């Protein structure tokens, strides 16, 4: 059975179950199958295989997933964000089952309603008393009694629970306009903080960047974009393409026009693009500080997009009224999906080392802007990418050029965003340009990642440009400069061509496994006893500290506490860490070793 292929196609309009290449969707509803379901599902080997299959389906779901079954909430998915125990009076269930059998034409004679009810009760008894994965209500489950509810009413109750738990996809709003019309300032006004990077210079926003916002209890995602241009040149071509991609992936578009200037030819050209998108458009005239400005901006009606909404993003004038109208027109559920457990990866490194190229190679699209000019990524941008059997949330960050106190303007704020991206990540991919000498800035970034306590994979990029002589020199540079992170996973790759990109998910999985590894206390202390027996701690102040025992205090990263009769020298703590790695592995993660001195009586 373990070799049998089982595929579920979950199109709600035509769900299918394919077993061994055969469509069994209708066959498994046959009453003869139903009668024996409990018998087979109680078999240990059957249950084990099905459990693995169910969990894999849940784990690999790209967005939220709804699953049902008699032990879903207690055994299959005990950590589910929402559990519902759906039940109904036995007579109501019998009537529904009877109707289903008649409509399916699977049996010539259904039997009486009492017979159907008796069969259901018999199965309930078997399922609730079996030893393996019995039917039982999870203590965390919310009960819904559907006895007097039709299907639509039952679904509505579930829907409300999903809304209350914020588990539905959030609607997405794309903010579009020419360069320097105030898009990022407007977004900062909406979200109440200086998240979007702003300066007076056109083109400061280059990538599309998304933020979560809330107004009057309605949550949504708002996407900042670079300035759209009708005839772009150079990197503006990619900025404009990214803006149009944001339009395509949105539920609604805010078209921002400079109300002081009025509509120009480029705005007219953008209107044509917006109309082709068939998205709901809200026209916003920015930089409207008074009624005189409003009178001038009424000419924007000529764009043919309906009433212009007047705001001053810089001073806040009209922003509350705009948000009221905005949330009233949002769809209940949108294309964005709230973070739902994807493993978070931050890609960091100096400018122009290939961070965005790696992201694009993994995603298979020109998601992040790539140009030979340094610093073409300013904001962290997220991408959900399926690699291997897992979906990852990748964050491509701005290149860190200098120390925080030396940075200014846009680079300073981008640096803050990058530091926060590392803080919010679980694992960091540090990109190094292997074709050139390791720099002081590389070392600063490595130190920042090390101090964060996150799992680490070092991506040696541009490996296709590294000849044999450079490899010898590079190995020496790594030995000399990266000794504090010699535990990091390392992948040699060429992001532009995608060479060896398939090795990255293997390294990520290995590093994450180490980052969350826990060593049983008995095993840990057995190792410690052997280690101390062969290499006891050095004498301190004329007395030799005695190690009493150890425990693992935490994970992410692994944290160990050594209980001793006196402090242990830093060199001996490093020795303990090295021996822990030799014994238990821990590739790709820092390991923290602390010493706690036992109080003397």
Number of C-alpha atoms within 10 A of each C-alpha: 7 10 6 9 11 15 16 12 11 10 8 7 6 8 10 16 17 14 14 11 11 11 14 13 16 11 12 13 14 15 14 12 12 14 13 11 14 18 13 12 18 18 13 13 13 13 15 15 12 16 18 11 15 15 14 13 15 17 18 15 13 17 17 17 10 9 13 12 8 17 20 23 25 20 17 21 17 14 11 14 13 16 23 17 18 16 13 14 11 16 16 17 18 22 16 13 17 19 13 13 18 13 10 11 11 16 13 8 9 16 10 12 18 14 13 20 19 15 14 18 14 12 17 15 13 15 22 17 12 15 12 16 20 20 21 16 19 17 10 16 15 15 13 15 13 18 15 10 14 9 8 9 12 16 13 11 14 17 14 11 17 14 14 10 11 12 17 20 20 24 23 28 28 27 27 28 26 24 20 21 23 24 29 25 24 23 23 20 20 21 17 11 10 13 20 26 22 20 14 9 9 15 18 22 26 26 28 24 20 23 18 16 17 15 14 8 8 13 18 25 24 26 27 28 31 29 25 25 20 16 10 13 11 8 15 19 15 22 26 24 18 23 24 21 16 24 25 16 16 22 22 24 23 20 22 24 28 22 25 16 13 15 18 11 9 14 21 15 14 18 18 11 14 20 12 8 15 11 15 16 19 21 21 23 29 30 23 25 19 12 10 9 16 19 10 14 23 16 13 20 13 12 15 11 16 12 15 24 21 26 25 21 24 16 14 15 17 16 19 14 12 16 15 12 12 15 18 10 12 19 14 15 15 19 16 21 18 16 13 11 12 17 18 21 26 29 28 32 29 24 22 21 25 27 31 28 25 25 25 21 19 22 17 11 10 16 23 27 23 23 16 11 9 14 19 21 24 27 30 26 23 22 19 16 17 15 15 12 11 16 20 21 19 25 27 29 30 30 29 25 20 17 12 13 7 9 15 12 10 15 21 19 21 24 24 15 20 25 21 14 24 24 16 15 19 20 28 29 28 24 29 25 23 22 18 12 13 16 13 11 16 22 14 17 22 23 14 14 22 18 10 18 21 26 32 30 28 23 29 20 26 22 20 15 12 16 10 8 8 15 14 11 11 18 10 12 15 13 12 10 16 17 11 13 20 14 21 23 22 20 21 19 23 23 26 19 13 15 16 13 20 14 13 21 17 14 21 23 16 18 26 23 17 23 26 15 19 19 14 10 13 12 9 19 17 12 16 19 16 11 16 13 10 8 11 15 21 15 12 12 8 7 10 15 19 18 22 14 16 22 16 18 14 14 16 20 22 21 17 22 16 23 19 18 17 19 20 23 15 11 11 14 18 14 15 18 17 14 15 19 14 10 11 14 14 25 23 28 29 27 23 18 19 15 18 15 16 14 8 6 3
